[in-house]
């Protein structure tokens, strides 16, 4: 599979990238972002671009992919509705539209979030915006899968760029196996997100388009390398 990946410099995207590079089903990864991914690998190519709000000028660069793993995103903390919407909805939809135009019917995996509001009417701003984004993606001529992950534990040395996030992950690491016994339906790992996306790209996700944590964890085991 040829994969277009966003968010490669982030915790989730970086983990997904590593799973792609390790998986023999993936033949090439193109990491789209404002900065290089920071990794070197025979299967990896960086596509560095300052403008992530539109792709009319480089539409051909989106051709020939089997799947797009959209892992870019920001926290809603400290952002107002218009700013968060421009980033979360605007940039995601721009990439999805360019991908759909170049690769109709192919797989698009979107890192959403547990608690996303499909009605777009709830009190939580981030949940409404995520819901609006999901609804737009699901209406596009692509096989779109919404990854509604809850708590995501990083593995394999991947670190968050946000200091207090990383401090939290460091504390949670040793506790994760125990907490998963009690709260497993709200938890997954970054590597499972990557493995599940690869399985979706390989056509193993079935008809369930909105994947909660349990769905992600089960899908991660399908056809794994």
PyMOL commands that set and color helices and strands:
alter all, ss='L'
color gray80, all
select helices_A, chain A and resi 11-22+56-62+81-102+125-138+163-186+190-201+213-219
alter helices_A, ss='H'
color red, helices_A
select strands_A, chain A and resi 2-6+28-33+44-48+67-70+107-111+143-147+151-153+187-189+210-211
alter strands_A, ss='S'
color yellow, strands_A
deselect
rebuild
show_as cartoon
